[in-house]
Amino acid sequence: MPGPRAQRLRLAPSVRKELEALARSRCVEARLVQRARIVLLAAQGLPNAEIARRVGCHVDTVRQWRQRFAEDGRVSTLADLPRSGRPARVSAATRCELIKLACDKPENHGVKHQTTWTYGALAKVLLRETGVKLSVSEVGRILRNEDFRPHKMRLWLHSPDPEFCPKVQHICDLYHHPPDEAHVICVDEKTGMQALGRRFPTKLPAPGRAGRFEFEYIRRGTWCLFGAFDVRTGELFGECKAGREAKDLVAFMEGLARKYPTGDVYVVWDNLNIHYDGREERWARFNKRHGGRFHFVYTPLHASWVNQIEIWFSLLQRRVLRHADFPDADALLRAVRGFIRHWNRKEAHPFNWTFRGHFVQNERRLAS
């Protein structure tokens, strides 16, 4: 004899709309889509066997979700109930001890000749100090679950300058709000530009294949580029010289003074010994020769990124020098000079300097 007929579900309009959207979805889990279809077909009064045939599941599955939805009537009923899962094999205390180890230096725990942890070394030290034995893969799983990878390091440049904040603020103010009729010029040197010749010809890239250049090279001479980047216009004034001595920089600055014969000139540069006005008062004498128009602004220690000419130097490195094959030093000289002419004629533009040093104002407000 056939069993009792399944009752027809009654759905509120808002619930029906939500179930229909769930049944059409391609983004949610397939089991939720299947359960939504079961409830919608049950609301049409279809028997469990027919629903199972249409949906493609066992009739007991249809019976289970039909009954559960009839008792609750909410779409959230279609989600799985919380499950306890397998009891944790590694205690919370052990996990914390492992993370504590990974945050410390290996040498502090008897791991000699290593500055970076490995999963294997962590497992050995954990066993020695706590008596808990974990496999290498288990150590990796625990640390990855905490988004912790002790073997990964990133390069970081820290400025120890105690006047870092006010110096950066002053430079950013010059970039964003230069004084009227004044020129803000970023000056620096790109030293050791090598004319590298590849042992074998470079292969150009092609569809589906990256270009390749020879690992071995021949050194064919070097040049030093003295550069001055105009923050307002993006124009680059540059000269290549054989070395980087004080007399070379003075000669370059004399050329810069001829390029900007009127108005105040704010020179942003770093604390290199040939930049810093020491006992010889080199730049005081230079400034006296040019009517006191030059104002020298020094970047904080270890903060070369504040100087905008570093951005231009990176363009030169990527586009001209990195993969080049120079037959001699003169070819390097021609390439650098040619790129400077091309930049000034075709591409010169001010950089979009977004950093404004607002954190300095915040620190002052908090201190007050």
N, C-alpha and C positions, 0 to 999 in steps of 0.2 A: 504494500500500500504506500502511496506517496505521503511524505511527511506534511506537516503544517505549512501553509503558504506564508512566505516571508511578508512582513508588513511593509507598506509603502511609506517611504520617508517623506516628510514635509519640510521644505526648505524655505526660509525667509528670503525675500528678493536680494538683500545684501549678501547673504551667505551663498546663494546660488551664483551671483555675479563673481564672487571671489573664487568659488570652486571652478567655474568655467575658465577664468583666467589662469588658474593653476593647471587645469587639464590641458590648456593650449601652450603652456610655457615650454620653452626649450632650454631654459637656464637652470631650473631647479632639478633636484634629484629625481630619477626615473620612478622610484618607488612612491614618491609623493604624487606624481602625475597619475600613476596607476590607481592610487587610493582615491584621488579626486574623481576619476572616471567611474570607479565602482559606486561611489555615493550618488553621482549624477544619474547613473543608470538605475540605481535602486529607487531614486525619487520618481522615475517613470513607471515604477511598479513591476519591473522585470524580475523574474525568478533568479535565484542565485546561480543555477546551472547555466542559464543564458548569459548572465553577466560574466561568469568565469570564461565562457567560450569567446565572448567578444573582447574581453580584456586580455586573455591569454594567461590565466593563472588558475590555481586550484580552487575548487568550490569552497573549501574551508577558509581560504584567505578572504573570499567575498563575504562569507558568513561572519568572520571575525570583525572586519571593518564596518560592515553594515550594522552590526549590533553595537559596536563601540560608538559610532556616530549617532545612533538612535538614542543612546543614553546621555550623550553630552550635547550634541548639536552645534559644536563650534569647529571651525576649520582647523584650529590648533590641535584638535584631537587626532588628526592624521599623522602627527609627528610621532617618532618613537619615544617610548617611555625611558626615563633615565635608567642606565644600567650600571651595576657596580663594577663590572670588569674584573680582571684578574688582580688579586692583591699585589701591591707594589713589592717587588723583590728588593729594591734598593731603598733604604729608609731616607727620610728627609734630612736627617742629620748627616748621613753619608754624602748626600748630594751637596749640602752646604759645605762640608769639609773639602770636597773635591773642588768646588768653585773657589774656596779660600786658598787652596794650594795653587790653582791656576792664576790667581791674582798676585802671587808672590814670585820672587826671582828663583829660578832653579838652583842657583848656587847656595841659597839659604837653606836648602833641604838636601845638601850633599850631592847634588848633580853637578859634577865638575865639567869644565871645558864646554859648557853649553850656556847660551844666553836666552834661548827660546825653548819653551816646553814642547814636547811631543806627547801624543796620547799615551804611548807606551811608557814614557818616563813618569807621567802622572799616575798611571796605574801602579807602577812599582813603588813610588813614594807613598801612595795611599795605603798600599798593603803593608809597608814597613811601619808607618806611623799610626795606623788605625786598626790594622789586622783585617781589613775588609778587602776581599779580592774581587776586582772587576776586570772584565775583558777590555781590550783596547777599543773594540767597537762600542761597548757599553759606555765607556768614558766619552767617546765621541758623541753618542746619542744624547747623553745628559747635557753636555756643554752646548751642543747645537740647539737643544730644546730651550736653553737659556739665551740663545743668540750670542754665544760666547765662543770665539775662536782664538785661543791664546797664541797660536803660531802666526797670526796675521798682524802685520805692523804697517803703519802709514808714516810717510815722511812728514815731519812737523818742524817749522821754523819758528822759534820763540825769540822775541825781542826782549833782552834784559834791560833796555833803556828805561830808567825811572821816569823820564819825561816823554814816554811814548805817546800818551793820550794828547797832551797839548800840541806836540809836534805834528801828529797826524791830523789833528783838527785844523791847524794852521794851513797845512798843505791842501787839505780838501777844500777849505774856504777859498784858497787861491784858484783851485781848479774850477769851482762852481761860481765864484763871484770874484773874478780878477779885477784889480783896481782899474779905473778908467784910464785909457791911453797908455796902459802898461802892457808889457809882454811877459807871459809866464812860459819859461823855457825849461824843459827837463833835459838834463845833461848827464851823460855817462859814457863809459868806454866799453866796447865789446872786444875783449882781448883774445889773443891766441886763435884768431880765425885761420884755420889750416887749409892750405891748398892740397887737398887729398886727391891722389890719383889711384884709381882702382886697378888691381892687377889684371882683371878681365872686364870686358865691356858689360855695361848695365843693360838688362833686358827690360824693355818697356812693358807696362801692363796691357792686358787684353781681356775681352769678355770672359768672365769665369776664372781669370788667373791674375794674381797680383804681380806687380813688377818686382824685379829682384836685382839687388846690387851686390857686388863682391864683398866678402867679409874682409879680405886682406887689402891693404892699401899702402901707398908710398907717400911719405911726407915730402912736399915740394916747396915748403916755405910758409911763412905766416905773415899776417898783417893785423894791425890794431885799428879799429874803427872808433873815432871820436864822433859822437852824435849829439845833436840838440833837436829836440822835438818841440814844436810850437803847439801849445795846448789849444789855442784859439783856432788855428787854421789847419793843423795836422801836417804842416810842412816839415820836412826833415832836412836839417843842415848837417852835413857830415864830411869828414876828411879822414883818409886812411894814412897811417904813418907806420914806420917800421917798429917803433917801440912806444912805451907809455912812460915817459918821464915828465917831470914838472915843466921843462922847457917846451915839450911837445904840447902839453895842455895849455900853456900860456899862449903859444902861437895859435892854437885853435880858438881860444877865447878872444884873441885879437880879431880873428876873422868873424866871429860871432858879433863883436862890437861893430864891425863895419857893416854887417848885415842889418843890424838894428841901430842906426846912428842917432835916433832920437827916442825920448821916452824912457821911463824906468823899465828895467829888465830884472825880473825875479828868476833866479837860477835855482832850480830844485836839483840837488844831487846828494850823494852819500858822503860818508865820513872817511873816505880814502885819504891816505897821507898827502897826496898831491892836491886834494880838494881842500883839506882843512887848513885854515890860515894860522900857521904856526909861528915860530920865532922869526922867520924871515919876513913875515907880514906880506907875503907875495900878493895876496888878493887885495890887501889894503892899498898897495902901490898901484895895482892894476886899476882899481876902482878910482883912485885919485887921477889917473891918466884920462879917465872917461867921465869926469865930472860927477862922480858919486852916484851914477845912474843904476849901478848894479847892486842887487840885494841877494845875498846868498842864503838859501834856506836848506838846512840839512835834514835829511830823513832820519828817523830813529835807527838805532843800531839793529842790524839784522832785519831790516824791513825794506828791502829793495823793491818789493812789489808795489810800494807807494809811488815809485817813480814811473811815470807813464811811458818813458822811453823803453822800459823793459818789454812792454807789449810790442812795440815796433821791432825790437831786436828779435823777439820770438817769431814775428812774421818773416824777417830776413832769414832766420835759421831754418824754418820749415820750407820756405819757398825757393831759397837759393842755395843754401849751404849743405843741408843734411844729406842729400843723395847725389851731390854733384861729383863730377870727375874732372879735375883741373889738370891740364898738362904742365902748368908751372904757376909760380906765384903771381905773375902778371895777369894770368887769366882770372885768378881770384879777384884781383884788384879791379879789372874791367867789369866783372860780374856784379860786384858790390856797387860800384859807381853807376852802372847801368840801372840797377834796381832802384837806387836813390832817385835818378832822373825820372824813371818810369813812375815811381810813387808820386813825386811832386807834380808831374804833369797830368797823370790819369787818376790817381787814387787818393790823393791827400785829403784827409778828413779828420776832424777831431774825434777822439775816442769817447764813447758813452760811459763816462766814469760815474758809476752808480753809488759807490761807497761815499758816505757823507760824514762819517765819524760821529753820528748821533749818540753813540754810546758814551761819548765823553760828556755830553750834556746830562745824560741820565746819571752818570757817576757823580757829577757835581751836585745834582739835585738830591741824590741819596745821601751824599756826605753832609749837605746842609740840613 
